[in-house]
Amino acid sequence: MSDDIMEMDKDVLDARRVEAIQDAVEASDAPRLDALLEPLHAADIADLLEQISPNDRRELLRLWPNGIDGDILSELEEGIREQVIETLSPAVLAEAVRELDTDDVVDILEDMEEEDQDRILGTLEAADRVAVERALSYPDYSAGRLMQREVVAAPEHWEVGQAIDFMRSSDSLPDQFYHIILVDPRMKPKGYVTLGRVLSSRRDVALKEIAEESFRSVGATEPEADVAYIFNQYHLISCPVVDEDGRLVGVVTIDDAMNVLDEEHEEDMLRMAGVGDEASLTDTIYEAAKGRAVWLLVNLLTAILASTVISEFTDSINKLVALAVLMPIVASMGGNAGTQTMTVAVRALATRDLTAQNAFRVIRREAAVGAINGMVFGLLMAVIAGAWFGVPMLSLVIAIAMILTLISAAAGGILIPMALQRFGIDPALASGPFVTTVTDVVGFFAFLKLATWMLL
């Protein structure tokens, strides 16, 4: 192994290693490439494949034909994963998929075309194929899609010693699990016991005596967002999944639940920015432009609406040019204040902290915050405007307009997301343009109308 590889950090994907990998790819140096990639974690290799160009990616996979395993596939972004799978030989693909738990296989398959799904399903053993096909039969984004079929279950009347002996003799335990699920004769879960409690208890202790109080189960058709909420709300580390008859069919673990929460947060951020909930740096130019154009059009239409308000006061602006100078400040402050409140509201709705029961109190609180900030920044702008233009009444106008605008921004930032959710529209997706429109219209109208009344 060359000296520069020896000098690198053993398992870190830093700029130096990336550059060395690209050099090895360009030189078609397979042994050097293998030495550089072998120490890396699967997530780092996935990041590398997503960062490099399509041509370098294809050449890397050609030089490293047996390197891709199931862990790397499960870490890849969807679009890149499909490209990687297309380049793999049937033998390498079969070996990679067989390494994965059923939930990871389902995650890979669910967004693929049926022909590609059949190709991968054909590499699985019969029992695994049936389990994956059963999971794929559940609705998209449901607990049935999220769960893994591999579970550790024990009769509820067993003792600790029986459970330990069973696990020691079993050759089909999941790679990772946190609970032993207690079931009745009809395979309905009745509780669960953590491995820590099992290992720290005497062999003659009944499992149900050390069962966790946090026990909950979820239906296989329950939305995965609700499952993630349950994990976060009740601090679960795993949760049994039951079918329509209440029988155990799988388990959701904390890593999958947290992935859902991360995806929900990421989608909210992307939607609030108006770039689509699946936007990625790997999108083509056309896909990126198309995904952003819709909300740019909405923003254009709302901006035109705000401009019509300004057009009603053209004479006032012509008579006092200072209005044209100051009115963007009022609208900008309102827009920022509205966005701040909207962000808090959308997050609170997603986490179910903002409900119909506490809505009035939250609205009142945000309006008070808007009023306080309005008075503070209204006073500040009054001083600035007075010193700038030397018109005392103009200072009063902008102060009052600032207060009214920030109060309306705060109220709109709460009420608009709540109204959208009430009508079944995702607040993260649609709140931004509407809140901006409200703050612009109120800000322009309040400032220009007050100026017309008090100055002209």
Disulfide bonds with the S-S distance in Angstrom:
none
